[in-house]
Amino acid sequence: MRRRSNRGRHAQSRDPRGHWLLLVLVLPLMFGALLFEGWTTHEVDAAKVRSDCTTPVPDAVAKGGPVVRLQGGKVETAAMPARTVALTYDGGPDPVWTPRLLDLLRKHHAHATFFVQGAQAARYPDLMRRIRDEGHEIGSNTYTGAVMGAASPLRARLELALTQKALAGTAGVHTGLLRLPQTTSADTMCGPEWKAARYAASQGYTLVAADKWYRKPSHGAVRQFSQNADAYDQTVKLLRNPRVAKFTTVTAGTGVPTGDTRVTTVERWLGTGLVWVKMLGHGFVSGMTWVLGIAGALGVLRLGLLVLFARAHVRRLTRFRPGAPRLRQVVEPVTVLVPAYNEEAGIESTLHSLLASTHQHLQIIVIDDGSTDRTADLATWINDPRVEVIRQPNAGKAAALNTGLAHTRHDLVVMVDADTVFEPDAIERLVQPLAHPAVGAVSGNTKVGNRRRLLGRWQHLEYVFGFNLDRRMFEVLECMPTVPGAIGAFRRDALMGVGGVSEDTLAEDTDLTMALWQAGWRVVYEESAIAWTEVPTSLRQLWRQRYRWCYGTLQAMWKHRRAVVELGPAGRFGRRGLSYLTIFQVVLPLIAPIVDVFALYGALFQGPVLSAGVWIGFLALQLGCAGYALRLDGERVRALWAMPFQLFVYRQLMYLVVIQSVVAFLLGTRLRWQRMHRSGTAAQEIGQPVAYPSLSSR
């Protein structure tokens, strides 16, 4: 039953909207930072392998010094004077070796030139400031170390411009020095690299190569190193060379104009913005890696637990369990409560299915909660002495159920939604576990009736794979959190003992079940008691239904949180059931968007094969578990064809519902009941074979 309530706080305020606006504003920024991190880290469009040289560099470059300037088409080169060495380091800054190199240079009162990559500079701004403060020179090694001759024109421009932004934001300088990645001596700037060199020179850069490896330091040289252990060892040897009188920077040794100039305040602000974007993207990727690992582990753990405890539940069906029919067969009369609000589309089908029950001793009470259609009249026209109709002003489902309880004549009570159709033996099977005196409530098996369309099939899979497999596990662990409003059996004295059905939450069935646990009763699952329900037929209806369910469940969890520290059945429910709900139905859906975003990130920047492999592997696990659940529930396995498509729309809708519900709960928002439009299609699948053992065989 779905209705609007005109009572109390459930109609006091609107759903929260501000957090969606915040999400719309923040997500593009986060996604932009993520894309930027992926682009700069994994180098989309950045060739990492040089192509073969087809044309040499000009003779003036090949025969000149390692420092090259192009002015008006004229080539000027410069070299280091005798007994002077310029130590140059490419890449980095490296968090391990750059500090060690700086310590070494400071110990020997030497200066060097660091050709840094902009992406690394943005990651380690403290090292950049230390390089500057200790008097060393800073040059560009492009933003990601891409081969400039093989990069697209757009990429080449960005490589240079972004590096300048990174230097401005970290060291407050603009550099005029450039070392092309994967070049050594000047003659290696051949072929496509010479074209890139000419473009860089047109932007005002001085190109810095290195002298040939065989040139003696005593003759003056520019030495090129990476930033690693080998560079450290080679630097130590050079610093101890007695034939070298001076270790200095490239510009100081060759006399070319200085490479570093101070930037303006605006340029520094822009550079700082780039650094923050880089840090945000890197932090987001690092965090997502951990979240993805945790989410994946939790997802696999949940699937494993469901299968493990489902098998245990199946084994228990052939052995003794609390409430098993072997104790005694329950034949006592039963009162069926059917709260209804504007349910004319399905009320007749519901009542006819109840009247066809193999359990003949029934009192069926229809509580019409202020319907504005013919619900009450249709129920009255059934004209069966077992059906009673009570009319009351609209007060809400909980109030309607309490009205029904006040008119109950029998000790066993079955609660039914007015859009639900029962199998003939459903009531008889449902009440059998109540033979055990410790059992206070029994959950039946709710199946989707209108499953012929795709949305209905998705919900059918969720009911079987999610809800019913969960219930098998909950029974084994003795922590059933919900007896669904569609089909549930109760002891009347258990209901009265907890004060009837509470109106404190929007999930009155979950609230009631948790109250029974806290009162010391046990709640079990009878999988062979089948009822067919009508599920939402549009995404809008589904959103409203699940939003109410999730929000109400959060309310109930908070209301009964003290069960975690209690003893007996209440404590077992609290520590097992509430913990499971918190981890797998709140936390895991909250981090699910990160999993999807990271999957997209992996497909774009880390290779689609790996991402597809992980996705297919997890889907295969889900399909296997879902197939097992369908087989246990006596359903056709061919319904699994719809499951892969469920991961692209339905899954996202479900976790957005959880996000909305959690935010609404934290903000203290009170929700309204939203009635779902009914079409009376719950009985579409009745008559399909479902294999469960007979009562006598059990």
C-alpha positions in Angstrom: 0.0 0.0 0.0 1.3 3.5 -0.9 -0.5 6.5 0.3 -0.2 10.2 1.1 -0.4 10.9 4.8 -1.9 14.1 6.1 -0.6 13.6 9.6 2.4 14.7 11.5 5.9 15.3 10.4 5.9 13.2 7.3 4.2 16.0 5.4 6.0 19.0 6.9 8.9 19.8 4.5 10.1 19.3 1.0 12.8 17.0 -0.2 16.3 18.5 0.0 17.4 20.2 -3.2 20.4 22.2 -2.3 22.8 19.3 -2.1 22.0 18.3 -5.7 23.0 21.8 -6.8 26.2 21.5 -4.9 26.8 18.1 -6.5 26.2 19.6 -10.0 28.8 22.3 -9.2 31.4 20.1 -7.6 31.2 17.0 -9.8 32.4 18.9 -13.0 35.3 20.3 -11.1 36.2 16.9 -9.7 35.8 15.2 -13.0 37.9 18.0 -14.7 40.7 17.5 -12.2 40.5 13.8 -12.7 40.7 14.1 -16.5 43.6 16.5 -16.1 45.4 14.0 -13.8 44.8 11.2 -16.3 46.0 13.3 -19.2 49.2 14.3 -17.4 49.9 11.0 -15.8 49.1 8.6 -18.5 49.9 10.8 -21.5 47.1 10.5 -23.8 48.4 11.7 -27.2 51.9 11.9 -25.9 54.3 9.8 -28.0 56.8 8.2 -25.7 59.0 6.7 -28.5 61.0 8.9 -30.8 60.7 8.3 -34.6 63.8 7.8 -36.6 65.6 11.0 -37.8 65.2 11.6 -41.5 67.0 14.9 -41.7 70.1 16.0 -39.6 70.3 19.2 -37.7 72.1 22.1 -39.4 75.8 22.0 -39.4 76.0 25.0 -37.1 74.2 23.0 -34.5 76.0 19.8 -35.0 79.4 21.4 -34.8 78.6 24.0 -32.3 78.2 24.0 -28.5 75.3 22.3 -26.6 73.5 25.6 -25.9 71.5 26.6 -28.9 69.7 29.9 -29.7 67.8 30.7 -32.9 67.3 34.3 -33.7 65.8 35.4 -37.1 66.8 32.1 -38.6 70.4 32.4 -37.4 71.8 29.7 -35.2 73.9 30.7 -32.2 75.6 28.2 -30.0 77.6 28.4 -26.8 79.7 26.0 -24.7 81.2 25.9 -21.3 84.7 27.4 -20.7 87.6 25.2 -19.7 87.5 23.6 -16.2 83.9 24.6 -15.8 81.1 22.0 -15.7 77.3 22.6 -15.8 75.5 19.8 -14.0 72.1 19.3 -15.4 69.3 17.0 -14.2 66.3 15.9 -16.2 62.8 15.0 -15.0 61.6 15.2 -11.5 61.7 16.6 -9.0 61.9 13.2 -7.5 60.9 12.9 -3.8 63.8 10.5 -3.1 66.7 11.6 -5.2 66.2 15.3 -5.7 66.7 16.1 -1.9 69.8 13.9 -1.9 71.3 15.6 -4.9 70.5 19.0 -3.4 72.3 18.0 -0.2 75.3 16.8 -2.1 75.5 20.0 -4.1 75.2 22.2 -1.0 77.9 20.2 0.7 80.3 21.0 -2.2 79.1 24.6 -2.7 78.1 23.7 -6.3 75.1 24.9 -8.4 73.3 23.1 -11.1 70.4 23.4 -13.6 67.3 21.3 -13.0 65.2 20.6 -16.1 62.0 19.6 -14.4 58.7 18.2 -15.7 55.7 20.4 -15.0 53.6 17.6 -13.7 56.2 16.6 -11.2 56.8 20.2 -10.2 53.1 20.6 -9.4 53.2 17.5 -7.2 56.2 18.6 -5.2 56.1 22.4 -4.8 58.3 22.3 -1.7 61.2 20.7 -3.7 60.8 23.4 -6.4 61.1 26.1 -3.8 64.1 24.5 -2.3 65.8 24.3 -5.7 65.1 28.0 -6.2 66.1 29.1 -2.7 69.5 27.2 -2.9 70.5 29.2 -6.0 70.0 26.5 -8.6 68.7 27.2 -12.1 65.3 25.8 -13.3 64.6 24.8 -16.9 61.7 23.0 -18.6 61.7 19.4 -19.6 58.1 19.8 -20.8 55.0 18.9 -18.7 55.0 15.2 -19.0 58.2 14.3 -20.7 56.4 13.8 -24.0 58.5 13.5 -27.2 57.8 16.9 -28.7 58.6 15.9 -32.3 55.9 13.3 -32.2 53.3 15.2 -30.2 50.3 17.0 -31.9 50.6 20.8 -32.2 48.0 21.3 -29.5 49.9 18.9 -27.2 53.2 20.6 -27.9 51.8 24.0 -27.0 50.2 22.7 -23.8 53.5 20.9 -22.8 55.3 24.2 -22.7 52.6 26.4 -21.4 51.5 24.1 -18.5 55.1 23.8 -17.4 55.4 27.5 -17.2 52.2 27.6 -15.1 53.6 25.0 -12.8 56.9 26.8 -12.3 55.0 30.1 -11.7 52.8 28.4 -9.0 55.6 26.5 -7.3 58.8 28.6 -7.6 57.4 31.9 -8.8 59.6 31.9 -11.9 59.4 31.8 -15.6 62.1 29.9 -17.4 63.7 30.5 -20.8 65.6 27.2 -20.9 64.3 24.0 -22.5 65.6 20.5 -22.9 63.7 18.4 -25.3 62.9 15.0 -23.8 64.8 12.1 -25.1 67.6 14.2 -26.6 71.2 14.2 -25.4 73.8 16.0 -27.6 72.8 18.8 -30.0 72.8 16.5 -33.0 70.1 14.3 -31.5 67.6 17.2 -32.1 67.2 15.9 -35.6 64.3 15.1 -37.8 60.9 15.9 -36.1 62.7 17.1 -33.0 64.4 20.0 -34.9 61.0 21.1 -36.0 59.9 21.1 -32.4 63.1 22.9 -31.4 62.4 25.7 -33.9 58.9 26.1 -32.6 60.2 26.4 -29.0 62.9 28.9 -30.1 60.1 31.0 -31.7 58.5 31.1 -28.3 61.7 32.5 -26.8 63.3 29.4 -25.4 67.1 28.7 -25.4 67.6 25.0 -26.2 70.0 23.1 -23.9 71.5 19.8 -25.0 74.6 18.1 -23.5 78.2 17.6 -24.6 79.3 14.2 -26.0 80.0 11.7 -23.3 83.7 11.6 -24.3 84.3 15.3 -23.8 86.6 15.8 -20.9 85.3 17.9 -18.0 88.6 19.8 -17.9 87.8 21.2 -21.3 84.5 22.4 -20.0 81.2 20.5 -20.4 77.5 20.3 -19.9 76.7 17.0 -18.2 73.3 15.4 -18.4 71.8 13.2 -15.7 68.5 11.8 -14.6 67.5 12.0 -11.0 68.3 8.6 -9.6 71.0 6.6 -7.9 73.2 6.5 -10.9 73.1 10.3 -11.3 74.0 10.6 -7.6 77.1 8.4 -8.0 78.2 10.2 -11.2 77.8 13.5 -9.6 80.0 12.4 -6.6 82.7 11.5 -9.1 82.6 14.8 -10.9 82.6 16.8 -7.8 85.8 15.1 -6.7 87.5 15.7 -10.1 90.5 17.9 -9.3 90.7 19.2 -12.9 87.3 21.0 -12.6 87.5 24.4 -11.0 83.9 25.4 -11.0 80.4 23.8 -11.0 77.8 26.3 -12.1 74.5 26.7 -14.0 74.1 26.7 -17.7 73.5 30.4 -18.1 76.3 31.4 -15.7 78.8 29.2 -17.5 77.9 30.1 -21.1 77.0 33.7 -20.6 73.6 33.4 -22.3 70.7 35.4 -20.8 69.5 34.1 -17.5 66.9 31.4 -17.7 64.8 32.3 -14.6 62.7 35.5 -14.3 60.2 36.4 -11.7 56.5 36.2 -12.6 53.7 38.6 -11.9 51.2 38.2 -9.1 48.5 37.2 -11.6 50.8 34.6 -13.2 51.5 33.2 -9.8 47.8 32.9 -9.0 47.2 31.1 -12.2 50.1 28.8 -11.5 48.8 28.1 -8.0 45.4 27.2 -9.5 47.1 24.6 -11.7 49.0 23.2 -8.8 45.7 22.8 -6.8 44.0 21.1 -9.8 46.9 18.7 -10.1 47.0 18.0 -6.4 43.2 17.5 -6.3 43.3 15.2 -9.3 46.2 13.2 -7.9 44.6 13.0 -4.4 41.3 11.9 -6.0 43.0 9.2 -8.0 44.9 7.9 -5.0 41.8 8.0 -2.9 39.7 6.3 -5.5 42.3 3.5 -5.8 41.8 2.8 -2.1 38.0 3.2 -2.3 37.9 0.9 -5.4 39.9 -1.7 -3.5 37.6 -1.5 -0.5 34.4 -1.5 -2.6 35.6 -4.4 -4.6 36.5 -6.4 -1.5 33.2 -5.6 0.1 31.3 -6.5 -3.0 33.0 -9.9 -3.3 32.7 -10.5 0.4 28.9 -9.9 0.2 28.5 -12.3 -2.7 30.5 -14.9 -0.9 28.5 -14.5 2.3 25.2 -14.6 0.4 26.1 -17.9 -1.3 27.7 -19.4 1.8 24.7 -18.7 4.1 22.2 -19.5 1.3 23.7 -23.0 1.2 23.5 -23.2 4.9 19.9 -22.2 4.8 19.1 -24.9 2.2 20.7 -27.5 4.4 18.6 -26.3 7.4 15.4 -26.9 5.4 16.0 -30.6 5.6 16.9 -30.5 9.3 15.4 -29.1 12.4 15.0 -25.3 12.6 13.0 -23.1 14.9 9.4 -23.1 13.5 9.8 -26.1 11.3 6.4 -27.9 10.7 7.7 -31.1 12.3 7.1 -29.4 15.7 3.4 -29.4 14.9 1.2 -28.2 12.1 -0.4 -24.8 12.7 -4.1 -24.9 11.9 -5.3 -22.1 14.1 -7.5 -19.4 12.6 -5.7 -16.4 11.1 -6.7 -12.8 10.8 -5.5 -11.1 7.6 -5.1 -7.3 7.7 -5.3 -5.5 4.4 -4.7 -1.7 4.7 -5.8 0.1 1.5 -5.7 3.5 0.1 -7.0 4.1 -3.5 -6.3 0.5 -4.5 -9.3 -0.2 -6.7 -7.1 -1.5 -9.4 -5.9 -4.5 -7.4 -8.1 -4.9 -4.3 -10.4 -7.5 -5.8 -7.5 -9.7 -7.0 -5.9 -9.5 -3.6 -9.1 -10.5 -1.8 -10.0 -13.3 -4.2 -6.5 -14.8 -3.8 -6.9 -14.7 0.0 -10.3 -16.3 -0.1 -8.9 -19.1 -2.3 -6.4 -19.9 0.5 -6.0 -23.5 1.6 -6.1 -22.2 5.1 -9.8 -21.8 5.5 -10.2 -20.3 8.9 -9.7 -16.7 8.0 -10.9 -13.3 9.2 -10.0 -10.8 6.5 -10.1 -7.2 7.5 -9.9 -4.5 4.9 -9.0 -1.1 6.4 -9.9 1.6 3.9 -7.8 4.6 4.9 -9.8 7.4 3.4 -9.7 6.2 -0.2 -11.2 8.6 -2.8 -12.0 5.8 -5.3 -14.1 2.7 -5.0 -11.7 0.6 -2.9 -14.0 0.2 0.0 -17.1 -0.5 -2.2 -15.3 -3.2 -4.2 -14.1 -4.9 -1.0 -17.7 -4.8 0.4 -19.2 -6.2 -2.8 -17.0 -9.3 -2.5 -19.9 -10.5 -0.3 -18.1 -13.1 1.7 -18.6 -13.4 5.5 -14.9 -13.8 6.0 -14.3 -10.2 4.6 -14.9 -7.2 6.9 -14.5 -3.6 5.7 -13.5 -0.8 8.1 -13.6 2.7 6.8 -11.6 5.5 8.5 -10.3 9.0 7.6 -6.9 9.0 6.0 -4.3 8.5 8.8 -1.5 6.5 7.3 -0.6 2.9 6.9 0.6 2.4 10.5 -2.6 3.8 11.9 -4.7 1.6 9.5 -2.9 -1.5 10.7 -3.4 -0.6 14.3 -7.1 -0.1 13.6 -7.2 -3.6 12.1 -5.3 -5.0 15.1 -8.0 -3.6 17.4 -10.6 -5.6 15.5 -8.6 -8.8 15.3 -10.3 -11.9 16.8 -7.5 -14.4 16.4 -4.0 -14.9 17.8 -2.2 -15.2 14.4 -2.1 -12.1 12.2 -1.0 -11.9 8.6 -0.4 -8.4 7.1 -0.9 -7.9 3.4 -0.5 -5.0 1.0 -3.6 -4.3 -1.1 -1.6 -4.7 -4.3 -0.4 -8.2 -3.5 -1.8 -11.5 -4.8 -1.2 -14.7 -2.7 -0.6 -18.2 -3.9 -3.4 -20.6 -2.5 -1.0 -22.2 0.0 0.8 -19.0 1.0 -1.0 -18.3 4.3 -0.8 -22.0 5.3 2.9 -22.1 4.7 3.5 -18.7 6.2 2.1 -19.4 9.6 3.9 -22.8 10.1 7.1 -21.4 11.7 4.9 -19.8 14.4 4.6 -23.3 15.9 7.8 -22.5 17.7 7.0 -20.4 20.8 10.2 -18.2 20.3 9.2 -17.1 16.8 7.2 -13.8 16.8 7.2 -13.0 13.1 7.7 -14.7 9.7 8.7 -13.1 6.4 7.2 -14.5 3.3 8.6 -14.7 -0.2 7.6 -11.6 -2.3 7.8 -12.0 -6.1 7.4 -9.5 -8.9 4.2 -10.0 -10.8 4.6 -7.4 -13.6 8.0 -8.4 -14.8 7.4 -8.5 -18.5 9.1 -5.2 -19.3 12.8 -4.4 -18.7 12.3 -2.4 -15.6 10.1 -5.1 -14.1 12.7 -7.7 -15.0 15.4 -5.7 -13.2 13.3 -5.5 -10.1 12.5 -9.2 -10.4 16.2 -10.0 -10.3 16.7 -7.6 -7.4 13.9 -9.3 -5.4 15.3 -12.8 -6.0 19.0 -12.1 -5.9 19.0 -9.2 -3.4 16.0 -9.4 -1.1 15.3 -13.1 -0.9 19.0 -14.2 -0.9 19.6 -11.7 1.9 16.6 -13.1 3.9 18.1 -16.6 3.7 21.3 -15.3 5.2 19.5 -13.2 7.8 17.6 -16.2 9.0 20.8 -18.3 9.4 22.4 -15.4 11.3 19.2 -14.7 13.3 19.1 -11.0 12.3 16.1 -10.6 9.9 15.7 -6.8 9.6 12.4 -6.6 7.7 9.2 -8.6 7.4 7.8 -7.0 4.2 4.4 -5.4 4.3 3.4 -7.4 1.3 3.4 -10.8 3.2 4.2 -11.3 6.8 2.8 -13.3 9.7 2.9 -12.3 13.4 1.8 -13.3 16.8 -0.9 -10.9 18.0 0.6 -10.8 21.5 4.0 -10.0 20.0 2.5 -7.1 18.2 0.6 -5.8 21.2 3.8 -6.2 23.3 5.7 -3.7 21.2 2.7 -1.3 21.1 1.5 -2.2 17.7 2.8 -0.7 14.5 4.8 2.5 15.1 4.3 5.7 13.1 7.8 7.0 13.9 9.3 6.0 10.6 8.3 5.7 6.9 9.4 2.1 6.8 6.9 0.8 9.3 7.6 -2.9 8.4 11.3 -2.5 9.2 10.6 -0.5 12.3 8.2 -3.2 13.5 10.6 -6.1 12.8 13.4 -4.4 14.7 11.1 -3.7 17.6 10.2 -7.4 17.8 13.9 -8.3 17.9 14.5 -5.8 20.7 11.5 -7.3 22.6 13.2 -10.8 22.5 11.3 -12.4 19.6 12.8 -14.2 16.8 12.0 -13.5 13.1 12.4 -16.2 10.4 11.9 -16.6 6.7 9.5 -18.9 4.9 10.6 -19.0 1.3 7.8 -21.3 0.2 5.1 -18.8 1.2 4.8 -16.8 -2.0 3.0 -13.6 -2.8 3.0 -11.6 -6.0 3.4 -7.8 -5.8 3.1 -5.0 -8.4 6.3 -3.0 -8.7 6.8 0.5 -10.2 6.6 0.7 -13.9 8.5 4.0 -14.4 11.8 5.3 -13.1 10.1 8.2 -11.4 7.8 5.8 -9.4 10.7 3.6 -8.6 12.8 6.5 -7.3 9.9 7.6 -5.0 9.4 4.1 -3.7 13.0 3.3 -3.0 13.6 6.8 -1.6 10.9 6.2 1.0 12.2 2.7 1.7 15.8 3.8 2.2 15.0 6.8 4.2 12.6 4.8 6.4 15.2 2.1 6.9 17.7 4.8 8.0 15.2 6.1 10.5 14.5 2.6 11.8 18.3 1.8 12.1 18.8 5.0 14.1 15.8 4.4 16.3 16.9 0.8 17.2 20.7 1.5 17.4 20.9 0.5 21.0 20.3 -3.1 19.9 24.0 -3.2 19.1 24.9 -3.2 22.9 22.1 -5.4 24.1 22.1 -9.1 25.0 20.1 -12.1 23.6 18.2 -12.0 20.3 18.2 -8.1 20.3 22.0 -8.0 20.6 22.5 -10.6 17.9 20.3 -8.6 15.6 22.0 -5.4 16.4 25.6 -6.6 15.9 24.8 -8.7 12.9 21.8 -7.1 11.2 22.5 -3.4 11.8 26.2 -3.8 10.9 25.3 -5.6 7.7 22.8 -2.9 6.7 25.3 -0.1 7.5 28.1 -1.6 5.5 26.4 -3.1 2.5 23.2 -1.0 2.2 24.6 2.4 3.2 28.3 2.6 2.9 28.8 0.5 -0.2 26.2 2.3 -2.2 27.7 5.7 -1.1 31.0 4.8 -2.6 29.5 3.1 -5.7 29.7 6.4 -7.8 33.5 6.4 -7.2 33.7 2.9 -8.6 31.9 4.0 -11.7 34.0 7.1 -12.2 37.2 5.2 -11.7 36.1 2.5 -14.2 35.6 5.3 -16.7 39.0 6.8 -15.7 40.6 3.4 -16.2 39.0 2.8 -19.6 40.3 6.2 -20.8 43.8 6.3 -19.3 44.8 2.9 -18.0 43.7 0.7 -20.9 40.1 -0.5 -21.8 41.2 -4.1 -21.7 42.1 -4.1 -18.1 39.0 -2.2 -17.1 36.8 -4.4 -19.2 38.4 -7.5 -17.7 37.7 -6.3 -14.1 34.1 -5.4 -15.0 33.5 -8.7 -16.8 35.0 -10.7 -13.9 32.8 -9.0 -11.3 29.7 -9.4 -13.6 30.5 -13.1 -14.0 30.5 -13.4 -10.2 27.2 -11.6 -9.9 25.7 -13.7 -12.7 26.8 -16.9 -11.0 25.3 -15.8 -7.7 22.1 -14.6 -9.3 21.7 -17.8 -11.2 22.1 -19.7 -7.9 19.5 -17.5 -6.3 17.1 -18.0 -9.2 17.5 -21.7 -9.0 16.9 -21.7 -5.2 13.7 -19.6 -5.8 12.4 -21.9 -8.5 12.7 -19.2 -11.1 13.9 -19.4 -14.8 17.6 -18.7 -15.1 17.0 -17.2 -18.5 16.0 -14.0 -16.8 19.7 -13.3 -16.3 20.0 -11.8 -19.8 18.7 -8.5 -18.3 21.3 -8.3 -15.6 24.2 -6.8 -17.5 22.0 -3.9 -18.6 20.9 -3.4 -15.0 24.4 -2.2 -14.2 24.1 0.9 -16.5 20.9 2.5 -15.4 19.3 0.6 -12.5 22.4 0.4 -10.3 23.1 4.1 -10.7 19.5 4.9 -9.7 19.7 2.8 -6.6 22.9 4.4 -5.3 21.6 7.9 -6.0 18.6 7.0 -4.0 20.9 6.0 -1.1 22.8 9.3 -1.4 19.6 11.3 -1.5 18.3 9.4 1.5 21.4 9.8 3.6 21.6 13.5 2.9 17.9 14.0 3.7 18.4 12.0 6.9 21.4 14.0 8.0 19.6 17.2 7.3 16.6 16.1 9.3 14.3 16.4 6.3 10.9 14.8 6.7 9.4 13.1 3.6 5.9 12.7 2.4 4.2 9.4 1.4 4.0 9.1 -2.3 1.3 6.8 -3.7 2.3 4.6 -6.6 -0.1 4.4 -9.6 -1.6 0.9 -9.7 -2.6 -1.1 -12.7 -3.6 -4.4 -11.0 -0.8 -6.4 -12.7 0.5 -8.2 -9.7 -1.0 -11.5 -10.8 0.6 -11.6 -14.3 3.0 -14.4 -13.4 0.6 -16.5 -11.2 0.4 -20.0 -12.6 4.1 -20.2 -13.4 5.6 -23.3 -11.9 7.6 -22.7 -8.7 9.2 -25.8 -7.2 8.9 -26.0 -3.4 8.3 -29.1 -1.3 4.8 -29.8 0.1 4.1 -29.2 3.8 3.7 -32.9 4.4 7.1 -33.6 2.9 8.8 -31.0 5.1 
